[in-house]
Amino acid sequence: MRRLETIHLRLANTCSDEFIKNICHSYRGKAYFCIFRNEKLPGDIGIYIIHKSNNKETLPSNMGLSLASVLREYGMVEHSIWKEQCSTKEIVS
């Protein structure tokens, strides 16, 4: 089963494209992750780190802890770990 580590950042202002690019550049190659921006709240971004894990460990990764710590300087952060229960292999459009 995989684990999904989520970091939700809520900024008081709009999150710039440059801010997101800086996050991508700083953490590139450390893990598979993707960043989403809320369509209705441009100051909300979600960072999703996917871990392939066969163990039952539910601790945050070093990358997740580091990223959450850095982002707390910019706004409110929620950091959580999710355990995969089931999945499909295709994206439905």
JOHU-V505960 format. One record per residue. N is the residue number from 1. PHI is phi in whole degrees, 0 to 359 (999 if undefined). OMEGA is omega in degrees with one decimal (none if undefined). Layout:
BEGIN
N;PHI;OMEGA / N;PHI;OMEGA
END
This chain:
BEGIN
1;999;177.3 / 2;265;173.9 / 3;240;176.9 / 4;244;178.1 / 5;258;-177.2 / 6;247;174.2 / 7;232;180.0 / 8;254;179.8 / 9;248;175.8 / 10;247;179.3 / 11;261;176.6 / 12;289;-179.0 / 13;245;177.2 / 14;295;177.0 / 15;272;-176.8 / 16;282;175.2 / 17;299;179.7 / 18;297;177.9 / 19;300;179.8 / 20;294;178.0 / 21;300;178.6 / 22;296;176.8 / 23;297;-179.8 / 24;301;-178.6 / 25;294;-176.4 / 26;294;-173.8 / 27;247;180.0 / 28;301;177.2 / 29;87;-178.5 / 30;274;179.9 / 31;189;173.2 / 32;279;178.3 / 33;211;175.1 / 34;220;-177.3 / 35;237;177.1 / 36;238;175.1 / 37;244;178.7 / 38;294;-177.3 / 39;294;-176.9 / 40;263;179.1 / 41;236;-173.3 / 42;295;175.4 / 43;267;178.5 / 44;256;173.2 / 45;231;176.0 / 46;242;176.5 / 47;246;-174.4 / 48;238;-179.5 / 49;253;-178.4 / 50;255;179.8 / 51;245;170.3 / 52;272;-174.7 / 53;214;175.9 / 54;260;-179.3 / 55;268;-176.5 / 56;265;-177.9 / 57;294;-180.0 / 58;240;179.2 / 59;278;175.8 / 60;293;178.1 / 61;282;175.8 / 62;299;178.1 / 63;298;-179.8 / 64;298;178.6 / 65;297;179.9 / 66;296;-179.1 / 67;297;179.1 / 68;299;179.9 / 69;296;179.5 / 70;296;-175.5 / 71;290;178.2 / 72;298;176.6 / 73;290;-174.8 / 74;256;-177.4 / 75;180;-178.1 / 76;278;-176.1 / 77;237;169.7 / 78;242;-175.7 / 79;235;-178.3 / 80;214;-179.7 / 81;242;179.4 / 82;239;178.7 / 83;256;-179.1 / 84;296;177.9 / 85;251;175.0 / 86;198;179.1 / 87;203;171.1 / 88;249;-177.2 / 89;263;-178.1 / 90;237;177.3 / 91;264;179.6 / 92;268;-179.1 / 93;259;none
END
